[in-house]
Amino acid sequence: MLIHFENSEETPNLELVLVTASMNHEYAKKEMEKARSFHKREELLQRMSHLKRLYFDAREALAVVDPTRLNELEEELRLEKQKVFQEYVV
């Protein structure tokens, strides 16, 4: 696990990591659609893998600290992705 937490005071930090990693992953996926270079695609795949790890580490930590907020945040994130990325389907 990349993310360590001490108590519920860390909730805002965990939320920020979770949301940022998730949205950046979506932007990287969109960039991947346009990438033609093998090296660029490899770079994006590594970035997406890192963002995915960050997201799930933050998610796991937030599930321990504040599971109710995690559920609310994931729903907010889903709705935001639908607004920002019209092609986003859950």
Secondary structure, DSSP 8 states (H G I E B T S, - for coil): ------SGGGHHHHHHHHHHHHHHHHHHHHHHHH---HHHHHHHHHHHHHHHHHHHHHHHHHHHH-HHHHHHHHHHHHHHHHHH-TT---
